[in-house]
Amino acid sequence: MQVSRGAEFGRNHAWPEGLKPTLFAYCTELDPLPDALIEKGVAAVTATDTRWARRDIKSTALLATSS
C-alpha cells in the first residue's frame, strides 16, 4: 500500500491547505514457501538505499537511480 500527501505542483514539501491524500493499493496472492527455504533461509546482498536522497521525485517505484 502506498499513501502519499497528494499531488502538489513544485514539490516544495509544504502542506498546502485543502491538499487531498493519495492512496494506491495492489495485492497479489503468494505461493506458500517451501519448508527447506523457511528452515535454511536464503543468501542476500545489501546495498545503500539512495531513494530518500531524491525526495524531489514523486514515484511509487522502489528502484533507486544509479549514480
All heavy atoms as TSV, in Angstrom:
chain	resi	resn	atom	element	x	y	z
A	1	MET	N	N	0.851	-1.163	0.000
A	1	MET	CA	C	0.000	0.000	0.000
A	1	MET	C	C	0.903	1.233	0.000
A	1	MET	O	O	1.918	1.275	0.688
A	1	MET	CB	C	-0.886	0.015	1.239
A	1	MET	CG	C	-1.845	1.175	1.238
A	1	MET	SD	S	-2.902	1.290	2.687
A	1	MET	CE	C	-3.629	-0.306	2.737
A	2	GLN	N	N	0.556	2.196	-0.800
A	2	GLN	CA	C	1.304	3.449	-0.893
A	2	GLN	C	C	0.349	4.579	-0.538
A	2	GLN	O	O	-0.716	4.712	-1.131
A	2	GLN	CB	C	1.822	3.630	-2.329
A	2	GLN	CG	C	2.498	4.933	-2.597
A	2	GLN	CD	C	3.961	4.896	-2.227
A	2	GLN	OE1	O	4.582	3.843	-2.212
A	2	GLN	NE2	N	4.525	6.033	-1.933
A	3	VAL	N	N	0.697	5.377	0.436
A	3	VAL	CA	C	-0.097	6.543	0.809
A	3	VAL	C	C	0.820	7.751	0.735
A	3	VAL	O	O	1.920	7.731	1.275
A	3	VAL	CB	C	-0.671	6.423	2.238
A	3	VAL	CG1	C	-1.479	7.658	2.601
A	3	VAL	CG2	C	-1.524	5.174	2.376
A	4	SER	N	N	0.386	8.782	0.038
A	4	SER	CA	C	1.199	9.997	-0.025
A	4	SER	C	C	0.344	11.196	0.379
A	4	SER	O	O	-0.872	11.104	0.494
A	4	SER	CB	C	1.773	10.203	-1.434
A	4	SER	OG	O	0.798	10.737	-2.292
A	5	ARG	N	N	0.971	12.320	0.565
A	5	ARG	CA	C	0.246	13.526	0.967
A	5	ARG	C	C	-0.608	14.086	-0.162
A	5	ARG	O	O	-1.407	14.965	0.040
A	5	ARG	CB	C	1.222	14.593	1.439
A	5	ARG	CG	C	2.071	15.086	0.288
A	5	ARG	CD	C	3.024	16.150	0.716
A	5	ARG	NE	N	3.528	16.749	-0.495
A	5	ARG	CZ	C	3.687	18.028	-0.664
A	5	ARG	NH1	N	3.410	18.867	0.291
A	5	ARG	NH2	N	4.135	18.486	-1.798
A	6	GLY	N	N	-0.404	13.584	-1.390
A	6	GLY	CA	C	-1.169	14.053	-2.532
A	6	GLY	C	C	-0.308	14.867	-3.474
A	6	GLY	O	O	0.805	15.252	-3.148
A	7	ALA	N	N	-0.847	15.130	-4.657
A	7	ALA	CA	C	-0.103	15.864	-5.685
A	7	ALA	C	C	-0.072	17.351	-5.369
A	7	ALA	O	O	-1.044	17.916	-4.886
A	7	ALA	CB	C	-0.748	15.630	-7.046
A	8	GLU	N	N	1.058	17.991	-5.664
A	8	GLU	CA	C	1.196	19.426	-5.463
A	8	GLU	C	C	2.261	19.924	-6.424
A	8	GLU	O	O	3.351	19.360	-6.491
A	8	GLU	CB	C	1.591	19.713	-4.019
A	8	GLU	CG	C	1.485	21.162	-3.614
A	8	GLU	CD	C	2.794	21.912	-3.797
A	8	GLU	OE1	O	3.854	21.336	-3.560
A	8	GLU	OE2	O	2.734	23.072	-4.206
A	9	PHE	N	N	1.981	20.953	-7.193
A	9	PHE	CA	C	2.919	21.478	-8.174
A	9	PHE	C	C	4.160	22.025	-7.493
A	9	PHE	O	O	4.068	22.788	-6.547
A	9	PHE	CB	C	2.250	22.567	-9.014
A	9	PHE	CG	C	3.165	23.139	-10.059
A	9	PHE	CD1	C	3.469	22.401	-11.196
A	9	PHE	CD2	C	3.730	24.374	-9.892
A	9	PHE	CE1	C	4.328	22.908	-12.154
A	9	PHE	CE2	C	4.588	24.890	-10.843
A	9	PHE	CZ	C	4.880	24.156	-11.977
A	10	GLY	N	N	5.321	21.646	-7.958
A	10	GLY	CA	C	6.571	22.209	-7.473
A	10	GLY	C	C	7.318	21.354	-6.471
A	10	GLY	O	O	8.497	21.545	-6.289
A	11	ARG	N	N	6.654	20.416	-5.815
A	11	ARG	CA	C	7.299	19.530	-4.838
A	11	ARG	C	C	8.159	20.302	-3.845
A	11	ARG	O	O	9.336	20.044	-3.645
A	11	ARG	CB	C	8.142	18.467	-5.552
A	11	ARG	CG	C	7.375	17.551	-6.456
A	11	ARG	CD	C	6.516	16.569	-5.698
A	11	ARG	NE	N	7.365	15.639	-4.951
A	11	ARG	CZ	C	7.058	15.177	-3.755
A	11	ARG	NH1	N	5.965	15.527	-3.160
A	11	ARG	NH2	N	7.864	14.358	-3.143
A	12	ASN	N	N	7.579	21.285	-3.176
A	12	ASN	CA	C	8.340	22.071	-2.215
A	12	ASN	C	C	8.208	21.554	-0.790
A	12	ASN	O	O	8.706	22.163	0.141
A	12	ASN	CB	C	7.934	23.544	-2.279
A	12	ASN	CG	C	6.486	23.740	-1.892
A	12	ASN	OD1	O	5.833	22.845	-1.356
A	12	ASN	ND2	N	5.962	24.922	-2.173
A	13	HIS	N	N	7.500	20.453	-0.589
A	13	HIS	CA	C	7.341	19.777	0.692
A	13	HIS	C	C	6.486	20.543	1.699
A	13	HIS	O	O	6.375	20.128	2.841
A	13	HIS	CB	C	8.688	19.386	1.306
A	13	HIS	CG	C	9.508	18.558	0.377
A	13	HIS	ND1	N	9.221	17.238	0.137
A	13	HIS	CD2	C	10.577	18.861	-0.390
A	13	HIS	CE1	C	10.094	16.758	-0.729
A	13	HIS	NE2	N	10.915	17.721	-1.081
A	14	ALA	N	N	5.922	21.667	1.300
A	14	ALA	CA	C	4.964	22.359	2.165
A	14	ALA	C	C	3.621	21.633	2.077
A	14	ALA	O	O	3.372	20.896	1.124
A	14	ALA	CB	C	4.802	23.810	1.713
A	15	TRP	N	N	2.766	21.806	3.053
A	15	TRP	CA	C	1.463	21.146	3.057
A	15	TRP	C	C	0.398	22.202	2.777
A	15	TRP	O	O	-0.123	22.819	3.713
A	15	TRP	CB	C	1.202	20.469	4.402
A	15	TRP	CG	C	0.080	19.511	4.358
A	15	TRP	CD1	C	-1.247	19.831	4.363
A	15	TRP	CD2	C	0.132	18.099	4.279
A	15	TRP	NE1	N	-2.014	18.708	4.293
A	15	TRP	CE2	C	-1.180	17.612	4.246
A	15	TRP	CE3	C	1.175	17.177	4.234
A	15	TRP	CZ2	C	-1.486	16.262	4.181
A	15	TRP	CZ3	C	0.861	15.847	4.173
A	15	TRP	CH2	C	-0.452	15.401	4.141
A	16	PRO	N	N	0.069	22.446	1.480
A	16	PRO	CA	C	-0.920	23.475	1.145
A	16	PRO	C	C	-2.290	23.147	1.715
A	16	PRO	O	O	-2.663	21.978	1.848
A	16	PRO	CB	C	-0.967	23.451	-0.387
A	16	PRO	CG	C	0.260	22.732	-0.811
A	16	PRO	CD	C	0.611	21.799	0.301
A	17	GLU	N	N	-3.035	24.153	2.055
A	17	GLU	CA	C	-4.386	23.973	2.575
A	17	GLU	C	C	-5.273	23.307	1.525
A	17	GLU	O	O	-5.195	23.624	0.339
A	17	GLU	CB	C	-4.979	25.340	2.951
A	17	GLU	CG	C	-6.211	25.236	3.812
A	17	GLU	CD	C	-6.652	26.583	4.335
A	17	GLU	OE1	O	-5.769	27.389	4.703
A	17	GLU	OE2	O	-7.863	26.821	4.369
A	18	GLY	N	N	-6.079	22.338	1.933
A	18	GLY	CA	C	-7.004	21.665	1.025
A	18	GLY	C	C	-6.400	20.504	0.248
A	18	GLY	O	O	-7.072	19.899	-0.576
A	19	LEU	N	N	-5.136	20.188	0.487
A	19	LEU	CA	C	-4.475	19.086	-0.217
A	19	LEU	C	C	-5.118	17.763	0.195
A	19	LEU	O	O	-5.330	17.508	1.370
A	19	LEU	CB	C	-2.989	19.075	0.115
A	19	LEU	CG	C	-2.096	18.172	-0.717
A	19	LEU	CD1	C	-2.109	18.601	-2.182
A	19	LEU	CD2	C	-0.686	18.192	-0.175
A	20	LYS	N	N	-5.471	16.909	-0.782
A	20	LYS	CA	C	-6.107	15.628	-0.501
A	20	LYS	C	C	-5.094	14.498	-0.664
A	20	LYS	O	O	-4.436	14.409	-1.691
A	20	LYS	CB	C	-7.293	15.404	-1.435
A	20	LYS	CG	C	-8.411	16.396	-1.206
A	20	LYS	CD	C	-9.573	16.139	-2.128
A	20	LYS	CE	C	-10.661	17.164	-1.859
A	20	LYS	NZ	N	-11.794	17.011	-2.753
A	21	PRO	N	N	-4.964	13.600	0.339
A	21	PRO	CA	C	-4.017	12.484	0.248
A	21	PRO	C	C	-4.344	11.549	-0.905
A	21	PRO	O	O	-5.483	11.454	-1.344
A	21	PRO	CB	C	-4.188	11.750	1.581
A	21	PRO	CG	C	-4.897	12.695	2.476
A	21	PRO	CD	C	-5.679	13.619	1.604
A	22	THR	N	N	-3.310	10.880	-1.406
A	22	THR	CA	C	-3.445	9.894	-2.464
A	22	THR	C	C	-3.243	8.513	-1.852
A	22	THR	O	O	-2.334	8.317	-1.053
A	22	THR	CB	C	-2.371	10.132	-3.543
A	22	THR	OG1	O	-2.521	11.448	-4.053
A	22	THR	CG2	C	-2.497	9.129	-4.674
A	23	LEU	N	N	-4.078	7.536	-2.223
A	23	LEU	CA	C	-3.949	6.170	-1.738
A	23	LEU	C	C	-3.892	5.230	-2.929
A	23	LEU	O	O	-4.711	5.324	-3.842
A	23	LEU	CB	C	-5.142	5.810	-0.846
A	23	LEU	CG	C	-5.243	4.358	-0.383
A	23	LEU	CD1	C	-4.078	3.992	0.507
A	23	LEU	CD2	C	-6.553	4.118	0.329
A	24	PHE	N	N	-2.907	4.339	-2.945
A	24	PHE	CA	C	-2.752	3.355	-4.005
A	24	PHE	C	C	-2.530	2.010	-3.333
A	24	PHE	O	O	-1.697	1.885	-2.435
A	24	PHE	CB	C	-1.547	3.705	-4.891
A	24	PHE	CG	C	-1.224	2.653	-5.902
A	24	PHE	CD1	C	-1.933	2.565	-7.085
A	24	PHE	CD2	C	-0.214	1.734	-5.666
A	24	PHE	CE1	C	-1.641	1.587	-8.021
A	24	PHE	CE2	C	0.093	0.746	-6.589
A	24	PHE	CZ	C	-0.632	0.677	-7.767
A	25	ALA	N	N	-3.288	0.985	-3.739
A	25	ALA	CA	C	-3.129	-0.350	-3.151
A	25	ALA	C	C	-3.093	-1.390	-4.265
A	25	ALA	O	O	-3.774	-1.254	-5.278
A	25	ALA	CB	C	-4.269	-0.641	-2.194
A	26	TYR	N	N	-2.287	-2.429	-4.064
A	26	TYR	CA	C	-2.152	-3.508	-5.029
A	26	TYR	C	C	-1.915	-4.793	-4.252
A	26	TYR	O	O	-1.099	-4.820	-3.329
A	26	TYR	CB	C	-0.965	-3.229	-5.963
A	26	TYR	CG	C	-0.666	-4.352	-6.916
A	26	TYR	CD1	C	-1.396	-4.489	-8.088
A	26	TYR	CD2	C	0.325	-5.277	-6.645
A	26	TYR	CE1	C	-1.121	-5.520	-8.969
A	26	TYR	CE2	C	0.601	-6.304	-7.523
A	26	TYR	CZ	C	-0.130	-6.422	-8.682
A	26	TYR	OH	O	0.141	-7.446	-9.550
A	27	CYS	N	N	-2.629	-5.853	-4.586
A	27	CYS	CA	C	-2.486	-7.143	-3.898
A	27	CYS	C	C	-2.256	-8.253	-4.914
A	27	CYS	O	O	-2.757	-8.205	-6.028
A	27	CYS	CB	C	-3.750	-7.478	-3.114
A	27	CYS	SG	S	-4.113	-6.319	-1.814
A	28	THR	N	N	-1.510	-9.253	-4.490
A	28	THR	CA	C	-1.308	-10.437	-5.307
A	28	THR	C	C	-1.134	-11.634	-4.378
A	28	THR	O	O	-0.563	-11.497	-3.289
A	28	THR	CB	C	-0.097	-10.285	-6.248
A	28	THR	OG1	O	-0.013	-11.430	-7.086
A	28	THR	CG2	C	1.195	-10.115	-5.516
A	29	GLU	N	N	-1.615	-12.785	-4.785
A	29	GLU	CA	C	-1.503	-13.989	-3.970
A	29	GLU	C	C	-0.085	-14.551	-4.061
A	29	GLU	O	O	0.525	-14.563	-5.124
A	29	GLU	CB	C	-2.500	-15.035	-4.462
A	29	GLU	CG	C	-2.538	-16.277	-3.621
A	29	GLU	CD	C	-3.592	-17.270	-4.100
A	29	GLU	OE1	O	-4.439	-16.915	-4.934
A	29	GLU	OE2	O	-3.555	-18.409	-3.617
A	30	LEU	N	N	0.441	-15.007	-2.944
A	30	LEU	CA	C	1.762	-15.615	-2.915
A	30	LEU	C	C	1.633	-17.107	-2.662
A	30	LEU	O	O	0.806	-17.541	-1.864
A	30	LEU	CB	C	2.619	-15.007	-1.800
A	30	LEU	CG	C	2.938	-13.530	-1.919
A	30	LEU	CD1	C	3.704	-13.052	-0.685
A	30	LEU	CD2	C	3.763	-13.270	-3.169
A	31	ASP	N	N	2.465	-17.897	-3.339
A	31	ASP	CA	C	2.512	-19.334	-3.077
A	31	ASP	C	C	3.187	-19.559	-1.728
A	31	ASP	O	O	4.077	-18.796	-1.334
A	31	ASP	CB	C	3.301	-20.053	-4.170
A	31	ASP	CG	C	2.601	-20.002	-5.522
A	31	ASP	OD1	O	1.355	-19.960	-5.532
A	31	ASP	OD2	O	3.301	-19.997	-6.553
A	32	PRO	N	N	2.817	-20.627	-1.002
A	32	PRO	CA	C	3.487	-20.932	0.265
A	32	PRO	C	C	4.981	-21.215	0.044
A	32	PRO	O	O	5.372	-21.754	-0.993
A	32	PRO	CB	C	2.785	-22.200	0.751
A	32	PRO	CG	C	1.497	-22.254	0.002
A	32	PRO	CD	C	1.738	-21.554	-1.308
A	33	LEU	N	N	5.798	-20.825	1.005
A	33	LEU	CA	C	7.239	-21.067	0.903
A	33	LEU	C	C	7.547	-22.522	1.222
A	33	LEU	O	O	6.941	-23.106	2.124
A	33	LEU	CB	C	8.000	-20.174	1.881
A	33	LEU	CG	C	7.941	-18.679	1.615
A	33	LEU	CD1	C	8.608	-17.912	2.749
A	33	LEU	CD2	C	8.610	-18.345	0.296
A	34	PRO	N	N	8.526	-23.123	0.517
A	34	PRO	CA	C	8.940	-24.490	0.825
A	34	PRO	C	C	9.544	-24.557	2.234
A	34	PRO	O	O	10.201	-23.615	2.678
A	34	PRO	CB	C	10.007	-24.806	-0.220
A	34	PRO	CG	C	9.857	-23.764	-1.281
A	34	PRO	CD	C	9.233	-22.574	-0.633
A	35	ASP	N	N	9.352	-25.674	2.939
A	35	ASP	CA	C	9.874	-25.836	4.298
A	35	ASP	C	C	11.385	-25.645	4.343
A	35	ASP	O	O	11.914	-25.027	5.276
A	35	ASP	CB	C	9.515	-27.216	4.856
A	35	ASP	CG	C	8.019	-27.339	5.145
A	35	ASP	OD1	O	7.366	-26.292	5.329
A	35	ASP	OD2	O	7.522	-28.478	5.195
A	36	ALA	N	N	12.108	-26.159	3.333
A	36	ALA	CA	C	13.574	-26.028	3.306
A	36	ALA	C	C	13.991	-24.561	3.281
A	36	ALA	O	O	14.974	-24.171	3.927
A	36	ALA	CB	C	14.149	-26.762	2.110
A	37	LEU	N	N	13.274	-23.740	2.566
A	37	LEU	CA	C	13.590	-22.314	2.488
A	37	LEU	C	C	13.356	-21.643	3.841
A	37	LEU	O	O	14.152	-20.818	4.280
A	37	LEU	CB	C	12.739	-21.651	1.402
A	37	LEU	CG	C	13.027	-20.194	1.109
A	37	LEU	CD1	C	14.430	-20.025	0.546
A	37	LEU	CD2	C	12.017	-19.645	0.145
A	38	ILE	N	N	12.284	-22.018	4.496
A	38	ILE	CA	C	11.983	-21.440	5.811
A	38	ILE	C	C	13.039	-21.869	6.826
A	38	ILE	O	O	13.498	-21.065	7.641
A	38	ILE	CB	C	10.569	-21.864	6.263
A	38	ILE	CG1	C	9.523	-21.238	5.344
A	38	ILE	CG2	C	10.323	-21.467	7.710
A	38	ILE	CD1	C	8.117	-21.750	5.557
A	39	GLU	N	N	13.468	-23.124	6.782
A	39	GLU	CA	C	14.426	-23.656	7.753
A	39	GLU	C	C	15.843	-23.156	7.514
A	39	GLU	O	O	16.559	-22.811	8.459
A	39	GLU	CB	C	14.411	-25.185	7.710
A	39	GLU	CG	C	13.112	-25.783	8.227
A	39	GLU	CD	C	13.014	-27.277	7.985
A	39	GLU	OE1	O	14.045	-27.903	7.665
A	39	GLU	OE2	O	11.899	-27.806	8.111
A	40	LYS	N	N	16.286	-23.101	6.248
A	40	LYS	CA	C	17.672	-22.751	5.944
A	40	LYS	C	C	17.870	-21.292	5.557
A	40	LYS	O	O	18.983	-20.787	5.579
A	40	LYS	CB	C	18.207	-23.648	4.814
A	40	LYS	CG	C	18.269	-25.109	5.222
A	40	LYS	CD	C	18.806	-25.956	4.100
A	40	LYS	CE	C	18.819	-27.416	4.510
A	40	LYS	NZ	N	19.329	-28.276	3.462
A	41	GLY	N	N	16.808	-20.611	5.139
A	41	GLY	CA	C	16.930	-19.218	4.731
A	41	GLY	C	C	17.535	-19.084	3.342
A	41	GLY	O	O	17.689	-20.066	2.616
A	42	VAL	N	N	17.913	-17.868	2.982
A	42	VAL	CA	C	18.497	-17.579	1.676
A	42	VAL	C	C	19.657	-16.599	1.846
A	42	VAL	O	O	19.756	-15.899	2.846
A	42	VAL	CB	C	17.458	-16.959	0.708
A	42	VAL	CG1	C	16.342	-17.928	0.408
A	42	VAL	CG2	C	16.908	-15.666	1.264
A	43	ALA	N	N	20.534	-16.552	0.866
A	43	ALA	CA	C	21.633	-15.579	0.857
A	43	ALA	C	C	21.100	-14.246	0.343
A	43	ALA	O	O	20.171	-14.205	-0.457
A	43	ALA	CB	C	22.760	-16.083	-0.040
A	44	ALA	N	N	21.690	-13.168	0.817
A	44	ALA	CA	C	21.247	-11.842	0.378
A	44	ALA	C	C	22.444	-10.900	0.264
A	44	ALA	O	O	23.431	-11.041	0.982
A	44	ALA	CB	C	20.233	-11.270	1.352
A	45	VAL	N	N	22.348	-9.944	-0.645
A	45	VAL	CA	C	23.336	-8.890	-0.803
A	45	VAL	C	C	22.617	-7.584	-0.525
A	45	VAL	O	O	21.536	-7.337	-1.062
A	45	VAL	CB	C	23.929	-8.880	-2.238
A	45	VAL	CG1	C	24.883	-7.716	-2.408
A	45	VAL	CG2	C	24.610	-10.202	-2.534
A	46	THR	N	N	23.180	-6.734	0.319
A	46	THR	CA	C	22.541	-5.456	0.634
A	46	THR	C	C	23.269	-4.317	-0.078
A	46	THR	O	O	24.445	-4.431	-0.428
A	46	THR	CB	C	22.528	-5.198	2.146
A	46	THR	OG1	O	23.874	-5.148	2.621
A	46	THR	CG2	C	21.766	-6.282	2.883
A	47	ALA	N	N	22.561	-3.227	-0.272
A	47	ALA	CA	C	23.128	-2.041	-0.912
A	47	ALA	C	C	22.557	-0.798	-0.242
A	47	ALA	O	O	21.486	-0.841	0.363
A	47	ALA	CB	C	22.788	-2.031	-2.403
A	48	THR	N	N	23.259	0.303	-0.340
A	48	THR	CA	C	22.791	1.568	0.205
A	48	THR	C	C	21.515	1.995	-0.518
A	48	THR	O	O	21.429	1.915	-1.742
A	48	THR	CB	C	23.867	2.651	0.033
A	48	THR	OG1	O	25.062	2.205	0.673
A	48	THR	CG2	C	23.436	3.961	0.634
A	49	ASP	N	N	20.526	2.438	0.249
A	49	ASP	CA	C	19.261	2.900	-0.325
A	49	ASP	C	C	19.348	4.407	-0.549
A	49	ASP	O	O	19.332	5.180	0.395
A	49	ASP	CB	C	18.109	2.568	0.614
A	49	ASP	CG	C	16.748	2.893	0.029
A	49	ASP	OD1	O	16.678	3.576	-1.013
A	49	ASP	OD2	O	15.741	2.479	0.620
A	50	THR	N	N	19.479	4.818	-1.816
A	50	THR	CA	C	19.633	6.248	-2.130
A	50	THR	C	C	18.320	6.933	-2.487
A	50	THR	O	O	18.313	8.118	-2.802
A	50	THR	CB	C	20.605	6.425	-3.318
A	50	THR	OG1	O	20.071	5.725	-4.452
A	50	THR	CG2	C	21.980	5.881	-2.991
A	51	ARG	N	N	17.211	6.191	-2.414
A	51	ARG	CA	C	15.939	6.787	-2.833
A	51	ARG	C	C	15.558	7.996	-1.994
A	51	ARG	O	O	14.975	8.956	-2.494
A	51	ARG	CB	C	14.820	5.755	-2.782
A	51	ARG	CG	C	14.978	4.663	-3.814
A	51	ARG	CD	C	13.944	3.605	-3.628
A	51	ARG	NE	N	14.205	2.926	-2.362
A	51	ARG	CZ	C	13.319	2.197	-1.717
A	51	ARG	NH1	N	12.114	2.052	-2.184
A	51	ARG	NH2	N	13.630	1.605	-0.588
A	52	TRP	N	N	15.859	7.983	-0.706
A	52	TRP	CA	C	15.460	9.104	0.154
A	52	TRP	C	C	16.242	10.371	-0.170
A	52	TRP	O	O	15.823	11.473	0.177
A	52	TRP	CB	C	15.612	8.713	1.619
A	52	TRP	CG	C	14.652	7.633	1.966
A	52	TRP	CD1	C	14.951	6.317	2.202
A	52	TRP	CD2	C	13.232	7.726	2.055
A	52	TRP	NE1	N	13.805	5.602	2.450
A	52	TRP	CE2	C	12.729	6.446	2.366
A	52	TRP	CE3	C	12.326	8.764	1.903
A	52	TRP	CZ2	C	11.380	6.186	2.523
A	52	TRP	CZ3	C	10.976	8.501	2.067
A	52	TRP	CH2	C	10.522	7.231	2.375
A	53	ALA	N	N	17.381	10.234	-0.828
A	53	ALA	CA	C	18.137	11.417	-1.239
A	53	ALA	C	C	17.475	12.110	-2.429
A	53	ALA	O	O	17.808	13.235	-2.759
A	53	ALA	CB	C	19.573	11.024	-1.596
A	54	ARG	N	N	16.533	11.437	-3.101
A	54	ARG	CA	C	15.845	12.004	-4.269
A	54	ARG	C	C	14.372	12.219	-3.970
A	54	ARG	O	O	13.499	11.798	-4.689
A	54	ARG	CB	C	16.000	11.067	-5.470
A	54	ARG	CG	C	17.422	10.912	-5.985
A	54	ARG	CD	C	18.069	12.235	-6.392
A	54	ARG	NE	N	17.225	13.137	-7.147
A	54	ARG	CZ	C	17.188	13.233	-8.470
A	54	ARG	NH1	N	17.976	12.483	-9.188
A	54	ARG	NH2	N	16.392	14.094	-9.045
A	55	ARG	N	N	14.058	12.885	-2.860
A	55	ARG	CA	C	12.662	13.099	-2.488
A	55	ARG	C	C	11.969	14.136	-3.379
A	55	ARG	O	O	10.804	14.427	-3.199
A	55	ARG	CB	C	12.560	13.455	-1.016
A	55	ARG	CG	C	13.288	14.705	-0.641
A	55	ARG	CD	C	13.288	14.881	0.864
A	55	ARG	NE	N	14.019	16.059	1.228
A	55	ARG	CZ	C	15.318	16.116	1.429
A	55	ARG	NH1	N	16.039	15.034	1.292
A	55	ARG	NH2	N	15.913	17.238	1.747
A	56	ASP	N	N	12.712	14.703	-4.349
A	56	ASP	CA	C	12.103	15.620	-5.307
A	56	ASP	C	C	11.349	14.862	-6.391
A	56	ASP	O	O	10.612	15.458	-7.158
A	56	ASP	CB	C	13.176	16.505	-5.947
A	56	ASP	CG	C	14.269	15.692	-6.641
A	56	ASP	OD1	O	14.751	14.714	-6.030
A	56	ASP	OD2	O	14.625	16.026	-7.767
A	57	ILE	N	N	11.506	13.540	-6.456
A	57	ILE	CA	C	10.832	12.715	-7.454
A	57	ILE	C	C	9.649	12.013	-6.809
A	57	ILE	O	O	9.824	11.281	-5.842
A	57	ILE	CB	C	11.795	11.670	-8.054
A	57	ILE	CG1	C	12.991	12.360	-8.715
A	57	ILE	CG2	C	11.060	10.752	-9.023
A	57	ILE	CD1	C	14.082	11.409	-9.151
A	58	LYS	N	N	8.440	12.233	-7.305
A	58	LYS	CA	C	7.251	11.562	-6.778
A	58	LYS	C	C	7.055	10.294	-7.600
A	58	LYS	O	O	6.743	10.334	-8.776
A	58	LYS	CB	C	6.035	12.458	-6.863
A	58	LYS	CG	C	4.815	11.807	-6.214
A	58	LYS	CD	C	3.712	12.801	-6.047
A	58	LYS	CE	C	2.530	12.122	-5.420
A	58	LYS	NZ	N	2.373	12.464	-4.032
A	59	SER	N	N	7.247	9.150	-6.961
A	59	SER	CA	C	7.179	7.872	-7.651
A	59	SER	C	C	6.845	6.770	-6.663
A	59	SER	O	O	7.197	6.850	-5.495
A	59	SER	CB	C	8.526	7.586	-8.315
A	59	SER	OG	O	8.540	6.289	-8.857
A	60	THR	N	N	6.179	5.721	-7.131
A	60	THR	CA	C	5.955	4.540	-6.307
A	60	THR	C	C	6.991	3.466	-6.619
A	60	THR	O	O	6.945	2.386	-6.041
A	60	THR	CB	C	4.541	3.965	-6.524
A	60	THR	OG1	O	4.376	3.647	-7.906
A	60	THR	CG2	C	3.486	4.952	-6.077
A	61	ALA	N	N	7.940	3.757	-7.513
A	61	ALA	CA	C	8.979	2.804	-7.868
A	61	ALA	C	C	9.901	2.561	-6.680
A	61	ALA	O	O	10.214	3.483	-5.928
A	61	ALA	CB	C	9.795	3.320	-9.055
A	62	LEU	N	N	10.353	1.339	-6.514
A	62	LEU	CA	C	11.253	1.013	-5.417
A	62	LEU	C	C	12.695	0.872	-5.873
A	62	LEU	O	O	13.558	0.479	-5.111
A	62	LEU	CB	C	10.798	-0.287	-4.735
A	62	LEU	CG	C	9.430	-0.197	-4.055
A	62	LEU	CD1	C	9.061	-1.529	-3.442
A	62	LEU	CD2	C	9.438	0.885	-2.989
A	63	LEU	N	N	12.962	1.191	-7.146
A	63	LEU	CA	C	14.328	1.093	-7.658
A	63	LEU	C	C	15.036	2.436	-7.517
A	63	LEU	O	O	14.522	3.476	-7.913
A	63	LEU	CB	C	14.314	0.689	-9.138
A	63	LEU	CG	C	13.742	-0.691	-9.442
A	63	LEU	CD1	C	13.693	-0.911	-10.944
A	63	LEU	CD2	C	14.601	-1.760	-8.788
A	64	ALA	N	N	16.208	2.402	-6.937
A	64	ALA	CA	C	17.000	3.636	-6.825
A	64	ALA	C	C	17.679	3.910	-8.161
A	64	ALA	O	O	17.940	2.996	-8.929
A	64	ALA	CB	C	18.048	3.465	-5.731
A	65	THR	N	N	17.960	5.159	-8.432
A	65	THR	CA	C	18.685	5.507	-9.650
A	65	THR	C	C	20.168	5.293	-9.410
A	65	THR	O	O	20.659	5.497	-8.297
A	65	THR	CB	C	18.433	6.967	-10.051
A	65	THR	OG1	O	18.832	7.814	-8.966
A	65	THR	CG2	C	16.980	7.195	-10.381
A	66	SER	N	N	20.887	4.884	-10.426
A	66	SER	CA	C	22.335	4.686	-10.266
A	66	SER	C	C	23.059	6.005	-10.503
A	66	SER	O	O	22.624	6.835	-11.278
A	66	SER	CB	C	22.826	3.619	-11.224
A	66	SER	OG	O	22.533	3.993	-12.549
A	67	SER	N	N	24.157	6.175	-9.810
A	67	SER	CA	C	24.933	7.424	-9.931
A	67	SER	C	C	25.980	7.288	-10.995
A	67	SER	O	O	26.537	6.289	-11.239
A	67	SER	CB	C	25.602	7.749	-8.611
A	67	SER	OG	O	24.629	7.886	-7.615
